[in-house]
Amino acid sequence: MKCQIYRRSECHQAKGLCIIIDVLRAFTTAAFAFAAGAKEIIFVSTQEEAFQKYENDPTLMLMGETFGRPISGFHFGNSPAEFEDLSLKGHRLVQRTSAGTQGVVGCRHAEHLLVASFVVADATLEQIKQLSPSHVSFIVTGMEDGDEDLALADYLIARLQGQEVSSSSFLERVKGSPEGKAFADPALPGFAARDLELAIQIDRFPFAMEVIEIDGNLIGRPVYMS
């Protein structure tokens, strides 16, 4: 199994099984939405696409951000903390973010597609093993140097290679990344410290998150590990 890491701008080069990583916060938020009972999440590139889908189907709920801030008219922002105490049983959501969902759209050509964060790390690892691809592409989508996402890619690759590694040093990289430090700055609205706390709760959920394309929609669903 060959593993290779790509930046979001290199999505077109990715091949095989593509793992799109956004730890802070898109795919941590997506995992919390699934844990709250969401049936599926449609990933889109623009807020205009999200609004159009909502206009066509008002039962959908919109979640996401632009420049890290909630989008006016969306039901939810891009904060996992928003979903901690919610019940979304059976609901279908549409997610638009500046990094994570851009990676999904950019890798729609993939043979198989998963989205990932630390809260589903072990389940993602098990899904990779079950799929047993010859090539795995890890796409880090984070802003600046994206080390919070690179940390997860490095962790998963080490585990796939059979290395005995502790998660603590990788989680410290999340906290120490430029994006992670933003959540420790009370002067930055929209970057709640609780979101960072939730993002580093490794293996909180027992499911991976697969993406399949149906009728032109990129649809994410949880895949529970037995």
FENGIMO-V377601 format. One record per helix or strand of 2 or more residues. SS is the DSSP state (helix for helix, strand for strand). FROM is the first residue (numbers start at 1). LEN is the number of residues. If there is no record, write none. Layout:
((SS,FROM,LEN) (SS,FROM,LEN))
//
This chain:
((strand,2,6) (helix,8,6) (strand,17,5) (helix,26,10) (strand,40,5) (helix,47,10) (strand,61,6) (strand,69,2) (helix,80,4) (strand,92,5) (helix,100,7) (strand,112,5) (helix,118,14) (strand,135,6) (helix,147,14) (helix,168,9) (helix,178,5) (helix,193,7) (strand,207,8) (strand,217,8))
//
